[in-house]
Amino acid sequence: STGTNGAIIALHTDTLNNLLYAGGYFTQAGGITANRIAKWDGTQWDSLNTGVNAVVICMTMYNGKLVVGGSFTMAGNIPANRIAIWDGMGWDYIKGGVNGTVWDVEVFNGELYVGGNFTTADGIETSYIAKWNGAAWSSVGAGVNGLVFRFAVYNNELYVGGSFTMAGNIPSYYIAK
């Protein structure tokens, strides 16, 4: 079998290593065990260690490593609160993680932006959006007042889409920059 045994929610291309990563609800890819995440080299599927313990929703590359977000709390055999890093050999956590589902991750101005259904990142109040600079979490202004589902970089600005009506103290109906 060349496919998976469950829905794929996220795809990401690692152009440096010529790999396609898939994440979602599946537990097998190409007939092998691949818990919710796998990589395709153009010929065959391979697992990422023991995968993660719940759905993978989003992925991006940050500092040459794959960042994975979703609703999981374990990546491989390490605690990873809904966000983890795959370095090609093993899993690592991002300090403290977040306290709710991660819906999207995006790199902008050298920092990793994380959006979803969460209010803290490593205990710091974040209001559905946070950023990671490689060493520490911080809030993005006053955040937004509802879920962040997607990011996009357009004209060198970061756009945020979701189910919010305020960005900081500015009325922003479902999209902000």
trRosetta pair geometry for C-beta under 8 A, 3 or more apart (Angstrom, degrees):
i j d omega theta_ij theta_ji phi_ij phi_ji
1 28 8.0 50 82 132 137 115
1 30 5.8 -179 91 -138 73 33
1 31 4.9 133 41 -48 99 91
2 30 5.8 6 -130 -102 32 85
2 45 7.8 151 -157 -27 49 109
3 29 7.4 -96 147 -143 30 62
3 30 7.4 138 42 -66 18 53
4 7 8.0 -67 94 52 126 6
4 8 6.1 121 32 -58 145 97
4 22 6.8 -147 -45 123 140 142
4 24 7.1 112 113 60 162 125
4 26 3.7 -51 171 -110 122 165
4 28 6.4 155 -154 89 62 57
4 29 4.8 -24 -96 -99 85 74
4 30 7.9 -23 -79 -18 55 54
4 34 7.5 -92 -121 73 101 121
4 38 7.1 179 -94 23 114 139
5 26 5.2 125 56 -145 62 95
5 27 6.2 -43 66 50 119 73
5 28 4.4 44 1 52 121 101
5 29 8.0 -121 2 -68 76 40
6 24 6.2 -171 111 116 94 110
6 25 4.0 -111 149 99 128 88
6 26 3.5 -178 49 -83 93 60
6 27 6.7 64 1 1 129 67
7 24 4.9 -136 107 174 65 134
7 25 4.7 41 51 30 87 116
7 26 7.0 -166 50 -43 34 84
8 11 6.6 43 157 -59 124 91
8 22 4.9 -50 -135 -169 122 111
8 23 7.1 102 -154 70 72 31
8 24 4.2 -139 -125 -26 30 147
8 26 6.9 -9 -72 -12 67 122
9 23 6.1 -53 60 103 88 78
9 24 4.0 145 2 -108 81 82
9 25 6.9 90 -27 -20 110 79
9 55 6.5 51 5 -179 152 109
9 56 6.5 172 59 92 114 64
9 57 5.3 -58 129 -123 138 48
9 58 8.0 -69 123 -51 104 48
9 70 7.9 106 80 -111 144 115
10 21 7.8 -14 118 114 95 94
10 22 7.1 151 87 -159 61 42
10 23 4.2 -3 59 57 107 104
10 24 6.6 -178 23 -60 68 74
10 56 5.7 -97 35 129 125 94
10 57 5.9 98 -41 150 122 23
10 58 5.2 179 -105 -102 141 24
10 59 5.0 129 149 2 134 97
11 20 6.6 -14 -165 -176 97 98
11 21 7.0 152 -158 84 45 59
11 22 5.6 -11 -103 -103 74 69
11 23 7.8 -164 -69 23 34 71
11 59 7.8 -106 119 45 11 123
12 20 7.5 157 80 -159 40 53
12 21 4.6 -10 60 58 90 108
12 23 7.9 19 4 0 102 107
12 59 3.9 -110 -18 98 144 119
12 60 6.5 -153 -127 -90 142 31
12 61 7.3 162 167 -34 128 81
12 66 7.0 140 95 -137 142 105
13 19 7.5 160 -157 87 50 48
13 20 5.7 -25 -103 -105 68 71
13 21 7.7 -161 -76 20 20 77
14 17 4.7 -5 125 48 120 96
14 18 7.2 -50 94 16 80 11
14 19 4.3 6 51 57 115 93
14 20 7.6 -153 21 -75 76 23
14 21 6.5 70 -21 -21 104 105
14 39 7.9 -16 16 -138 129 120
14 61 6.4 123 -112 -76 78 127
14 66 6.8 -60 -78 -74 123 108
15 18 7.0 24 -158 -78 34 50
16 61 7.9 131 7 -142 118 159
16 64 7.2 -26 35 -137 171 81
17 88 7.3 170 -76 -113 163 119
18 41 7.2 62 113 -152 89 69
18 42 7.1 -21 151 -27 105 123
19 39 4.8 -10 -177 -171 123 116
19 40 6.8 141 -166 67 68 48
19 41 5.9 -34 -109 -95 79 63
20 39 6.8 146 76 -160 45 62
20 40 4.4 -20 64 59 101 103
20 42 7.9 112 4 -59 107 60
21 37 6.8 -5 -173 -167 99 94
21 38 7.4 166 -151 87 57 38
21 39 5.2 -31 -97 -100 67 78
21 40 7.8 -169 -76 18 21 76
21 59 5.7 -123 100 146 133 169
21 66 6.2 123 -61 -138 165 146
22 26 7.9 13 125 35 114 134
22 29 6.9 143 68 -111 127 141
22 37 7.1 169 89 -147 52 48
22 38 5.4 -10 58 60 96 84
22 39 7.6 169 17 -93 73 29
22 40 6.7 47 -11 -15 111 109
23 36 6.1 28 -158 155 75 74
23 37 4.6 -6 -104 -100 85 83
23 55 7.8 101 155 176 94 60
23 56 2.8 -85 -180 104 123 131
23 57 7.2 -67 115 -2 123 14
23 58 7.7 -64 70 22 142 9
23 59 5.9 141 -1 -37 135 121
23 68 6.3 158 -91 -144 153 111
23 70 7.0 -140 159 -57 132 136
24 36 6.4 -149 73 -153 36 67
24 55 6.5 -26 -177 -150 34 86
24 56 6.0 -49 -31 61 23 86
25 36 6.7 -16 -124 -114 13 86
25 55 5.5 -17 -84 -107 68 99
26 29 6.3 89 124 -63 142 81
26 34 6.9 13 113 86 107 94
26 36 6.4 152 62 -98 57 38
26 38 7.6 -46 89 -6 126 120
27 33 6.7 -30 159 -145 79 70
27 34 7.1 146 170 67 30 51
27 35 5.5 3 -133 -107 70 59
27 36 7.1 -1 -86 -42 54 62
27 51 8.0 -174 -135 64 58 168
28 31 6.3 1 174 -133 119 12
28 32 6.4 159 -153 75 79 30
28 33 6.1 -50 -99 -101 74 36
28 34 6.0 94 -140 31 24 83
29 32 6.3 -28 67 59 66 82
29 34 4.1 -25 14 41 105 148
29 38 3.7 -63 15 -18 161 175
29 40 7.7 -116 164 -69 133 90
29 45 3.9 -156 124 -172 105 156
29 47 7.5 156 41 -80 111 67
30 34 7.9 56 35 -8 83 137
30 38 7.7 171 13 172 99 154
30 44 6.0 130 174 -162 167 69
30 45 3.5 173 11 21 129 121
32 38 7.9 130 78 -125 102 130
32 45 6.1 -170 39 95 113 108
32 46 7.4 -11 79 -122 153 32
32 47 6.1 -123 126 -37 116 102
33 47 6.1 4 98 -77 66 145
33 51 7.8 -123 148 -8 82 127
34 37 6.6 -119 167 83 91 38
34 38 3.7 22 176 -78 150 111
34 45 6.3 -81 -42 157 155 122
34 46 7.6 125 -97 127 123 24
34 47 4.2 -152 -103 -101 76 83
34 48 7.4 71 -151 13 88 68
34 51 5.9 121 178 -69 45 130
35 47 7.4 48 15 -148 67 115
35 50 6.1 14 23 158 132 60
35 51 2.8 176 67 74 85 145
35 52 6.2 -166 118 47 102 39
35 53 7.1 -1 157 -86 135 36
36 51 5.2 129 43 174 77 124
36 52 5.1 -74 72 60 128 89
36 53 7.8 -65 11 25 142 4
36 54 6.9 61 -82 109 168 17
36 55 6.0 -156 -143 -121 129 29
36 56 4.9 140 153 -9 101 99
36 70 7.5 -155 161 89 135 173
36 72 7.1 165 92 -68 158 131
37 47 7.9 90 92 -158 69 62
37 48 5.1 -33 109 29 111 127
37 51 5.1 161 41 -136 86 89
37 52 6.0 59 -2 8 118 101
37 56 5.0 80 -70 -29 99 158
37 68 6.4 -18 -99 -131 151 153
37 86 7.9 -162 140 -50 148 149
38 45 5.0 2 166 -167 134 108
38 46 6.6 153 -166 73 83 37
38 47 5.9 -52 -112 -103 82 45
38 48 6.8 -158 -106 -11 31 87
38 51 7.8 -25 -61 -95 66 113
39 45 7.1 142 76 -155 40 58
39 46 5.3 -23 64 61 91 90
39 48 6.4 93 -17 -60 102 95
40 44 7.4 -164 -142 102 62 24
40 45 5.6 -31 -92 -95 73 65
40 46 8.0 168 -83 18 28 73
41 44 6.3 -1 42 53 101 64
41 46 7.0 37 -20 -2 108 115
47 50 7.3 21 156 -100 133 21
47 51 6.1 -78 -166 -48 102 93
48 51 5.9 96 64 -90 83 55
48 76 7.9 -94 130 -65 80 92
48 86 5.4 -40 -164 -126 135 144
48 91 7.5 95 147 -64 103 95
49 76 4.3 -8 117 -103 147 103
49 90 6.0 70 -63 -126 139 60
49 91 6.0 -100 35 -20 152 102
50 76 5.4 107 42 -132 91 50
50 77 6.8 63 37 -47 136 77
51 75 7.9 -96 146 -147 31 58
51 76 7.6 135 48 -72 20 48
52 56 6.1 114 46 -62 138 98
52 68 7.0 -156 -39 123 146 140
52 70 6.9 119 114 56 154 134
52 72 3.9 -29 166 -125 119 168
52 74 6.4 160 -153 89 62 60
52 75 5.0 -22 -99 -104 92 66
52 76 7.9 -25 -82 -18 57 43
52 80 7.4 -82 -125 69 107 128
52 84 6.9 -180 -95 25 122 144
53 72 5.1 128 55 -146 67 96
53 73 6.2 -45 64 50 124 70
53 74 4.3 51 -6 50 125 103
54 70 6.3 -174 103 125 85 115
54 71 4.5 -81 126 93 131 88
54 72 4.1 -180 48 -86 83 62
54 73 6.9 49 8 2 122 72
55 70 4.9 -152 105 -174 64 128
55 71 5.2 37 52 32 90 105
55 72 7.1 -161 53 -45 36 85
56 59 7.0 23 169 -52 116 102
56 68 5.5 -45 -138 -172 114 112
56 69 7.5 108 -155 76 67 34
56 70 4.4 -109 -117 -47 31 146
56 72 7.1 -5 -72 -16 66 124
57 69 6.0 -53 61 103 92 80
57 70 4.3 145 1 -106 84 76
57 71 7.2 76 -24 -18 117 79
57 101 7.1 64 -5 179 152 103
57 102 6.5 176 56 93 120 69
57 103 5.8 -69 131 -130 144 41
57 104 7.7 -84 122 -63 107 47
58 68 7.5 156 88 -156 52 45
58 69 4.6 -7 62 58 97 105
58 70 7.0 174 24 -64 66 69
58 102 6.5 -110 42 128 115 95
58 103 6.4 74 -22 150 133 31
58 104 4.8 168 -106 -116 164 40
58 105 5.2 155 123 12 123 85
59 66 6.1 -13 -165 -171 110 97
59 67 6.6 157 -153 83 55 55
59 68 5.2 -11 -102 -103 88 66
59 69 7.3 -169 -73 21 42 73
59 105 7.0 -17 -150 50 10 121
60 66 7.7 161 86 -151 27 55
60 67 5.4 -12 63 56 75 103
60 105 4.7 -141 15 103 117 103
60 106 6.2 150 -65 -101 165 32
60 107 6.0 -172 146 -18 137 93
60 112 7.6 166 80 -135 126 97
61 64 6.8 3 -180 -120 106 13
61 65 6.9 151 -154 73 68 27
61 66 6.1 -41 -98 -94 65 52
61 67 7.2 151 -117 11 14 84
61 107 7.4 -45 84 -18 58 140
62 65 6.2 -34 69 64 67 79
62 67 4.8 27 12 -23 118 127
62 85 7.6 -88 63 -115 107 110
62 105 7.7 -82 -38 157 126 123
62 107 5.4 170 -101 -81 86 119
62 112 4.8 2 -118 -82 154 118
63 134 6.3 93 -47 -108 149 115
65 85 5.0 32 136 -173 134 107
65 86 6.5 173 -178 77 89 46
65 87 4.9 -36 -122 -102 118 62
65 88 7.5 -110 -121 -19 76 83
66 85 6.9 142 79 -159 52 56
66 86 4.3 -14 65 58 109 101
66 87 7.9 -149 29 -68 77 22
66 88 8.0 123 4 -57 103 61
67 83 6.8 -2 -175 -170 96 95
67 84 7.5 167 -152 87 55 36
67 85 5.6 -27 -98 -100 66 73
67 94 7.6 32 -135 -48 107 135
67 105 5.3 -132 110 149 122 161
67 112 6.2 141 -74 -142 173 141
68 75 7.2 137 69 -114 126 133
68 83 7.1 164 85 -150 52 49
68 84 5.3 -16 60 62 98 83
68 85 7.6 172 17 -90 79 24
68 86 6.4 49 -14 -12 118 106
69 82 6.3 29 -157 154 74 77
69 83 4.9 -9 -103 -101 81 82
69 102 3.1 -94 -176 110 117 133
69 103 7.3 -42 122 28 128 13
69 104 7.2 96 70 178 146 1
69 105 5.0 151 -12 -34 132 115
69 114 6.6 164 -99 -140 146 100
69 116 7.1 -150 165 -54 132 138
70 82 6.3 -144 75 -154 43 70
70 101 6.8 -39 169 -151 37 82
70 102 6.0 -30 -15 59 17 91
71 82 6.2 -16 -126 -116 23 97
71 101 4.6 -22 -88 -108 85 96
71 102 7.8 -162 -62 29 43 66
72 75 6.5 95 122 -66 136 75
72 80 6.7 15 112 85 103 100
72 82 6.3 146 59 -104 55 42
72 84 7.4 -45 87 -8 124 123
73 79 6.6 -28 161 -149 78 73
73 80 6.8 155 178 67 29 55
73 81 6.0 7 -130 -106 72 51
73 82 7.0 -6 -83 -47 56 63
74 77 7.1 -12 -174 -136 113 21
74 78 6.8 151 -154 76 70 34
74 79 6.2 -51 -100 -106 67 39
74 80 6.2 96 -143 29 17 86
75 78 5.9 -25 66 64 76 88
75 80 4.0 5 2 18 107 152
75 84 3.6 89 -39 -118 163 171
75 86 7.8 -129 176 -68 130 83
75 91 4.0 -175 127 -162 105 146
75 92 8.0 -32 90 46 133 18
75 93 6.9 160 37 -81 120 73
76 90 6.4 20 -69 -165 167 79
76 91 3.8 -169 2 19 122 133
77 91 8.0 153 31 53 51 128
78 84 7.8 134 82 -128 107 124
78 91 5.7 -167 35 103 117 114
78 92 7.3 -10 78 -126 161 28
78 93 5.7 -132 133 -36 121 105
79 93 6.4 6 95 -78 62 150
79 97 8.0 -117 143 -8 85 137
80 83 6.6 -127 169 77 94 37
80 84 3.8 14 -174 -77 153 109
80 91 6.8 -88 -47 166 147 123
80 93 4.3 -154 -104 -106 79 92
80 94 7.6 69 -150 19 90 67
80 97 6.1 130 178 -76 46 135
81 93 7.4 60 15 -157 68 119
81 96 6.7 -40 38 150 136 42
81 97 2.5 161 66 88 95 146
81 98 5.9 -176 125 45 106 38
81 99 7.0 -16 173 -81 133 40
82 97 5.4 126 41 179 75 120
82 98 5.3 -70 68 60 126 89
82 100 7.0 19 -53 99 171 22
82 101 6.2 -158 -141 -122 135 29
82 102 4.8 145 152 -11 106 101
82 116 7.5 -149 156 87 139 168
82 118 7.3 179 77 -67 159 140
83 93 7.7 93 92 -160 69 66
83 94 5.1 -36 110 34 111 124
83 97 5.2 166 40 -133 89 85
83 98 6.2 64 -5 8 118 99
83 102 5.3 89 -69 -40 95 159
83 105 7.4 124 -129 -80 114 131
83 114 6.3 -32 -89 -127 151 144
84 91 5.4 -12 173 -162 130 104
84 92 6.8 153 -168 77 79 41
84 93 5.8 -51 -114 -106 79 51
84 94 6.9 -156 -105 -6 28 85
85 91 7.1 133 75 -160 51 54
85 92 4.7 -22 65 64 103 93
85 93 7.5 173 18 -103 86 4
85 94 6.3 103 -26 -55 104 90
86 90 7.6 -157 -144 108 62 20
86 91 6.0 -31 -95 -97 66 63
87 90 6.3 -4 44 56 100 61
87 92 6.5 44 -25 -1 112 115
93 97 6.4 -67 -172 -51 106 101
94 97 6.1 107 71 -85 81 59
94 132 5.9 -32 -173 -126 133 159
95 122 5.2 16 124 -94 89 139
95 136 7.2 -40 64 -113 150 43
95 137 6.8 -142 84 -21 105 101
96 121 6.6 106 101 164 116 53
96 122 2.7 117 60 -105 154 74
96 123 6.2 -90 -157 -5 148 81
96 137 6.9 -84 62 -7 125 139
97 121 7.3 -114 135 -146 26 66
97 122 7.1 118 38 -63 31 68
98 102 6.2 115 48 -67 137 97
98 114 6.5 -163 -41 131 144 139
98 116 6.9 117 112 58 154 127
98 118 4.1 27 163 -180 116 171
98 120 6.7 163 -149 91 63 52
98 121 4.9 -29 -94 -100 84 73
98 126 7.4 -72 -127 49 107 150
98 130 6.7 -177 -94 23 120 142
99 118 5.0 136 61 -150 63 99
99 119 6.3 -42 65 49 121 71
99 120 4.8 41 1 54 125 93
99 121 7.9 -128 -2 -73 79 35
100 116 6.0 -175 104 120 92 110
100 117 4.3 -106 146 105 129 72
100 118 3.4 -173 44 -82 94 70
100 119 6.9 64 -2 0 127 67
101 116 5.0 -145 104 179 62 126
101 117 4.7 28 51 44 93 106
101 118 7.0 -168 47 -45 38 92
102 105 6.7 21 168 -52 124 95
102 114 5.7 -52 -134 -169 113 103
102 115 7.4 103 -156 75 67 36
102 116 4.3 -117 -122 -43 30 151
102 118 7.2 -9 -74 -13 63 130
103 115 5.7 -52 61 104 95 82
103 116 4.2 154 2 -105 82 77
103 117 6.9 83 -31 -13 111 79
103 147 6.9 74 -12 176 151 105
103 148 6.3 -178 56 99 123 65
103 149 4.9 -81 146 -132 148 45
103 150 7.2 -81 131 -56 110 49
103 162 7.8 120 74 -107 153 107
104 114 7.7 168 90 -151 52 41
104 115 4.9 -1 58 55 92 103
104 116 7.1 174 23 -63 59 78
104 148 6.7 -103 40 132 107 94
104 149 6.4 73 -17 150 120 34
104 150 5.0 124 -60 -116 160 38
104 151 5.1 175 130 5 132 88
105 112 6.2 -11 -168 -174 102 98
105 113 6.9 156 -156 82 49 55
105 114 5.5 -8 -105 -103 80 69
105 115 7.8 -170 -75 22 38 70
105 151 7.6 -65 130 25 10 133
106 112 7.6 150 77 -157 34 53
106 113 4.9 -18 64 59 85 106
106 115 8.0 10 10 1 102 108
106 151 3.6 -115 -8 96 147 142
106 152 7.4 -130 -115 -74 154 19
106 153 6.8 170 175 -36 127 94
106 158 6.9 147 107 -139 135 109
107 110 7.4 7 -177 -116 97 11
107 111 7.2 163 -151 80 62 31
107 112 5.8 -33 -96 -98 70 60
107 113 7.4 174 -94 14 18 80
108 111 6.3 -29 70 62 65 80
108 113 5.6 11 21 -14 111 124
108 151 7.6 -119 -33 172 126 135
108 153 5.8 171 -102 -88 101 116
108 158 4.4 5 -125 -76 168 124
110 133 7.6 35 122 -144 91 75
111 131 4.7 32 150 179 129 119
111 132 6.6 161 -172 73 83 42
111 133 5.1 -38 -115 -97 101 65
111 134 7.9 -112 -118 -18 62 81
112 131 6.5 150 78 -158 48 65
112 132 4.3 -17 62 58 106 99
112 133 7.8 -157 23 -71 77 22
112 134 7.8 119 0 -58 107 60
113 129 6.9 -9 -172 -169 97 95
113 130 7.6 162 -153 86 53 40
113 131 5.1 -30 -97 -99 62 88
113 140 7.0 44 -132 -72 102 145
113 151 5.8 126 95 -101 127 160
113 158 6.4 120 -27 -160 166 150
114 121 7.0 120 69 -100 134 136
114 129 7.2 158 84 -154 53 49
114 130 5.1 -16 61 64 101 86
114 131 7.1 168 15 -92 78 34
114 132 6.7 47 -15 -11 118 105
115 128 6.4 25 -155 155 75 77
115 129 4.9 -9 -103 -104 83 81
115 147 7.9 97 161 173 93 60
115 148 2.9 -91 -174 111 117 130
115 149 7.0 -54 121 13 123 11
115 150 7.4 -81 76 7 142 6
115 151 6.1 152 3 -45 133 101
115 160 6.4 163 -96 -142 151 105
115 162 6.9 -135 169 -64 130 134
116 128 6.7 -154 72 -157 37 67
116 147 6.7 -33 174 -154 32 85
116 148 5.9 -40 -25 64 22 86
116 149 7.9 80 -108 -93 46 36
117 128 7.0 -10 -109 -120 26 88
117 147 5.0 -18 -83 -111 79 105
118 121 7.0 85 125 -64 133 74
118 126 6.7 12 111 73 94 121
118 128 6.6 138 58 -108 54 39
118 130 7.6 -48 91 -9 120 120
119 125 6.6 -26 161 -144 81 68
119 126 6.4 157 177 55 30 75
119 127 6.2 23 -135 -82 70 36
119 128 7.1 -4 -87 -46 54 57
120 123 5.6 -4 176 -130 129 14
120 124 6.1 144 -157 64 78 36
120 125 5.9 -43 -98 -95 79 37
120 126 5.8 134 -120 11 23 98
121 124 5.4 -28 66 57 74 96
121 126 4.8 57 -2 -40 98 150
121 130 3.9 100 -23 -145 149 171
121 132 7.6 -131 170 -68 143 91
121 137 4.0 -159 119 -167 117 150
121 139 7.9 169 31 -79 114 58
122 136 7.8 -114 62 -158 156 63
122 137 4.7 161 27 17 118 138
124 130 7.3 117 85 -128 110 126
124 137 5.3 -179 35 103 135 114
124 138 6.8 -73 139 -120 159 31
124 139 6.3 -139 144 -45 111 86
125 139 6.4 -2 96 -78 65 132
125 143 8.0 -109 145 -15 80 140
126 129 6.3 -148 161 74 96 37
126 130 4.0 -28 -148 -73 145 102
126 137 7.4 -61 -77 164 131 119
126 139 4.9 -164 -116 -109 60 80
126 140 7.4 50 -162 13 85 76
126 143 5.8 118 155 -83 46 133
127 139 7.0 50 27 -148 92 114
127 142 6.5 9 39 152 158 55
127 143 2.4 145 83 91 114 157
127 144 6.1 164 141 43 103 39
127 145 7.1 -30 -170 -83 116 40
128 143 5.5 124 43 -178 78 116
128 144 5.2 -68 69 61 130 90
128 145 7.8 -100 7 -14 139 1
128 146 6.6 41 -73 100 167 22
128 147 5.9 -161 -140 -121 129 26
128 148 4.8 138 154 -11 102 97
128 162 7.1 147 161 145 138 170
128 164 7.0 176 81 -67 163 132
129 139 7.8 80 91 -164 73 63
129 140 4.6 -55 118 39 110 130
129 143 5.2 165 42 -133 90 80
129 144 6.1 66 -5 8 120 98
129 148 5.1 85 -73 -33 94 156
129 160 6.5 -24 -96 -131 147 150
130 137 5.5 -7 174 -165 127 105
130 138 7.0 155 -164 78 80 34
130 139 6.3 -59 -115 -110 73 40
130 140 6.5 -162 -112 -15 20 94
131 137 7.3 145 80 -154 40 57
131 138 5.7 -22 64 62 88 83
131 139 8.0 41 21 138 82 8
131 140 5.6 97 -18 -69 105 99
132 136 7.4 -173 -145 94 62 26
132 137 5.6 -30 -94 -95 74 65
133 136 6.1 -2 42 54 103 69
133 138 7.2 27 -19 6 109 111
139 142 7.4 23 150 -108 131 19
139 143 6.1 -75 -167 -48 105 96
140 143 6.2 95 64 -88 80 57
141 167 7.5 54 84 163 142 81
141 168 4.8 -56 146 -77 129 113
142 167 8.0 129 70 162 88 45
142 168 4.1 104 42 -122 110 65
142 169 6.7 43 49 -30 156 73
143 167 7.9 -121 132 -148 29 57
143 168 7.5 128 51 -72 33 52
144 148 6.3 116 44 -65 136 97
144 160 6.9 -160 -39 124 145 142
144 162 6.6 117 106 63 155 135
144 164 3.9 -6 161 -148 118 171
144 166 6.5 159 -155 89 62 58
144 167 5.0 -26 -99 -104 90 65
144 168 7.9 -35 -86 -20 52 44
144 172 7.2 -87 -125 73 107 126
144 176 6.6 -176 -93 19 122 145
145 164 5.1 130 59 -149 62 97
145 165 6.2 -44 67 49 119 71
145 166 4.4 44 0 51 124 101
146 162 5.9 175 104 128 90 110
146 163 4.3 -106 147 99 130 73
146 164 3.5 -175 45 -83 94 65
146 165 6.8 64 -2 0 129 67
147 162 4.9 -154 104 -172 62 117
147 163 4.7 31 49 37 95 103
147 164 7.0 -163 49 -44 39 86
148 151 7.6 28 168 -56 116 83
148 160 5.6 -50 -136 -170 112 109
148 161 7.5 106 -156 76 65 38
148 162 4.2 -89 -112 -61 34 147
148 164 7.3 -6 -72 -16 65 126
149 161 5.8 -52 62 103 93 84
149 162 4.7 153 4 -105 79 72
149 163 7.1 75 -26 -17 112 82
150 160 7.6 157 88 -157 51 43
150 161 4.5 -3 61 56 95 108
150 162 7.3 178 27 -63 61 71
151 158 6.2 -24 -161 -168 107 95
151 159 6.8 143 -160 79 53 57
151 160 5.9 -18 -103 -101 71 62
151 161 7.7 -166 -75 20 26 78
152 158 7.8 151 79 -155 36 51
152 159 4.8 -15 62 59 84 109
152 161 7.6 28 4 -8 102 111
153 156 7.2 9 179 -115 100 21
153 157 7.1 160 -154 75 62 32
153 158 5.8 -32 -99 -97 72 60
153 159 7.4 176 -93 15 20 81
154 157 6.1 -33 72 61 66 83
154 159 5.5 13 20 -13 113 125
157 177 4.9 30 150 -174 123 126
158 177 6.4 150 81 -152 49 71
159 175 6.4 -6 -174 -169 103 98
159 176 7.3 160 -154 85 59 36
159 177 5.0 -35 -97 -92 64 89
160 167 7.3 133 66 -109 129 129
160 175 6.9 159 83 -152 53 50
160 176 5.1 -14 57 62 102 84
160 177 7.1 171 12 -87 78 36
161 174 6.3 19 -155 158 73 76
161 175 5.1 -12 -101 -100 75 82
162 174 6.5 -156 71 -151 40 59
163 174 6.7 -2 -109 -114 28 86
164 167 6.8 94 121 -67 134 71
164 172 6.8 13 110 87 102 97
164 174 6.7 149 57 -97 56 37
164 176 7.5 -41 85 -11 124 122
165 171 6.5 -27 160 -149 79 73
165 172 6.9 148 172 67 28 52
165 173 5.7 7 -131 -105 70 60
165 174 7.3 1 -86 -41 54 61
166 169 6.8 -14 -172 -132 117 23
166 170 6.7 141 -158 70 69 40
166 171 6.1 -48 -100 -105 69 40
166 172 6.1 92 -146 31 18 85
167 170 5.4 -27 68 66 80 97
167 172 3.8 9 -1 19 105 152
167 176 3.7 107 -57 -118 157 163
170 176 7.5 123 87 -128 114 122
172 175 6.7 -120 170 81 93 39
172 176 3.9 23 179 -79 151 106
